[in-house]
C-alpha cells in the first residue's frame, strides 16, 4: 500500500511539475497564436478538415495520400503545422492543401485542434462539416481511405468518429473524426475549447481533451456514430464458421494469441452432456431398427437340425433382400451434439474476442481484426512502441498493402522502439501513460 501511495505521489508530482514548466506557453495560447497563415487554393464547398502535422517528422507519402483523398472527396484541407516546415515541404503543402497554418508546438494535436477551431471560428468560418485528423496515424491509400473520408462527410449524425474507447470513460478517438457545422459553432463547444489548457501531457490530453470533449458533446445531446464500431465488427465475426474464427485469432495481439484456447472451448464441450439423453434414446431406437432388419435365422427343429423347408425359406429371404435397397440409417445423435457444441464454441470465441477488443482503445486492441475483416485504412503508429503488436504481426496484417509502402510503415513503427528492457524513469513514464 505504501509503495502504491508513493507511486501515485510521484505521478502527480511529475504532472504538476510539467504543467508549471509549460504554463508560460499555455498562457500565451489563451488566444491562439499562428506564425503564418497561407492559402493558394480557393475553398470549394462547405466541407473542411483540420489536419494536424508535426513538422519535425516532415511530410510522408501517406500524409500526402490523405490530402489527395480529402481533395477527391471535395473536402478543403486546412493543414495545421506544429512547428516550421522546410521550404520544399511548405511549397508542397501549399499545392496539396487549401490552407496552411503554422504555429508553435504547444499542446500537440489537441492544442492544434483548439487553436485552429477558435481561430477559424473567430474569422467567421461556417463549415457544413468539419473533419479533425492528425498524423498519429498511417493512412493507407486506396478505395478504403476514400470511403472513410466519405463516411466522415456524411451528415446523418452530428458527430462521426472512426473508433471509440471505453477506457476511463466512453469517448470518441480524436485522431480522426468529423462534426457538423452546428457542433463546430455551438457556444458550449466553443466554450470547451476556450477553457481547455493545451498542456503537452498525454494523460491531460486524453482526460481533459478527448474525454472532456466527448462529454461536452453528449451533454448537448448530439448524435454520435462510429465507422469502425464493435457492434459492426461482431457481424463480421458471426459470419465466420468455427474454423474461420480460430484462424482469425492469428491477427489478434500476441497477448491474446498466447492464451490457451482450451478454456475458450470448455463451454462447447458441455453441449455433449446436454444431448446425452437424446443420444441414448436414439441409439436404442437404432438398435431396434437394426434388429428388425436382420435376416431371420433358418427354422430349427427341436433336435437342432435344420430342415429342407427352412433352407428354402432362407434362400427366398436372401433373394428378396438383394432386390430391395437397404433403408437409410438414421442420423446419429452425435451429429446433433457436435452441431450444438460447435455453435457454443463459436459463441464463446466471439464473446472472448469482443471482450478483448472493447476493453480499451479499439484502434489498438482490434487493429488486426478491423484491418482484416473491415478493411480499415488507418493504422496507429505506436502499435509496436506500446508493445501491443510485434513487427512480424504488422507485416502479416498489412500484406495487402503495396510492398514498398508496407516496408516504410513497419520500419517507422520499429524505429520508435519496443519497451522490452526499459528501466528507470522511462519505464515509469511508459507504465503510467505519460509518453
ABEGO torsion letter per residue (X at the ends): XAAAAAAAAAAAAAAAAAAAAAAAAAAAAABBBBABBBBABBBBEABBBBBBBBAAAEBBAAAAAAAAAAAAAGBBBBBBBBEBBBAAAAAAAAAABABBBBBBBBGEAAAAAAAAAAAAAAAGBBBABBBBBBAABBBBBEAAAAAAAAAAABAABABBBABBBABGBBBBBAABBBBBAAAAABAAAAAAAAABBBBBBAAAAAAABAAAAAAAAAAAGBBBBBABBAAAAAAAAAABBAAAAAAAAAABBAAAAABBAAAAAAAAAAAAAAAAAAAAAAAAAAAAAAAAABBBBBBBBAAGBBBAAAAAAAAAAAAAAAABBBBBBBBBAAAAAAAAAAAAAAAAAAAAAAAAAAABBAAAAAAAAAAAAAGBABBBAAAAAAGABBAAAAAAAAAABBAAAAAAAAAAAAAAEBBAABBEAAAAAAAAGAX
